[in-house]
Amino acid sequence: MKNRNKLLFCKSNLRMALAKVKSRISELVSEKQQQKIL
């Protein structure tokens, strides 16, 4: 059971990291689009 909990913990951490990366990328993309407009 402990190993299974570790696996779930790693999965949730990976999801959080992915979400952070995705939000950062979308921020950069929106910044570039705004620069194009300006």
C-alpha positions in Angstrom: 0.0 0.0 0.0 2.8 2.4 0.8 4.3 2.0 -2.7 0.9 2.7 -4.2 0.5 5.9 -2.1 3.9 7.0 -3.3 2.9 6.5 -6.9 -0.3 8.5 -6.5 1.7 11.2 -4.8 4.1 11.4 -7.7 1.3 11.5 -10.2 -0.4 14.4 -8.4 2.9 16.2 -8.2 3.5 15.7 -11.9 0.0 17.0 -12.7 0.6 20.1 -10.6 4.0 20.7 -12.3 2.4 20.3 -15.8 -0.4 22.7 -14.9 2.2 25.3 -13.8 4.2 24.8 -17.0 1.0 25.1 -19.1 -0.1 28.3 -17.4 3.4 29.8 -17.8 3.4 29.0 -21.5 0.0 30.5 -22.0 1.2 33.6 -20.2 4.2 33.9 -22.5 2.1 33.3 -25.6 -0.4 36.0 -24.6 2.5 38.4 -23.9 3.9 37.8 -27.4 0.4 38.3 -29.0 0.1 41.6 -27.1 3.5 42.7 -28.4 2.4 41.9 -32.0 -0.7 44.1 -31.6 1.4 47.0 -30.2 
